């Protein structure tokens, strides 16, 4: 039996797979949340923060250094309130220190 494998785009694959489609939707939403909250993050801290996974009402932010996480931790109540005013269902924001990406 000879099978031909045809390449598919990520968009085609995500439409064919409900699980992958959901994952892409969550990644898009996480990025949107970060863009909406970015104005509250000091400009020097912004490069250290990346959007992370969403699990229900819990959103995770990935941070480069422990010191950046400490500063961001002080801003969490303001970030949560800001996102709620924009219609985002965020009960908790977790921070995860990733370390420097090379």
Secondary structure, 3 states (H helix, E strand, C coil): CCCCCCCCCHHHHHHHCHHHHHHHHHHHHHHHHHHHHHHHCCHHHHCCEEEEEEECCEEEEEECCHHHHHHHHHHHHHHHHHHHHCCCCCCEEEEEECCCCC
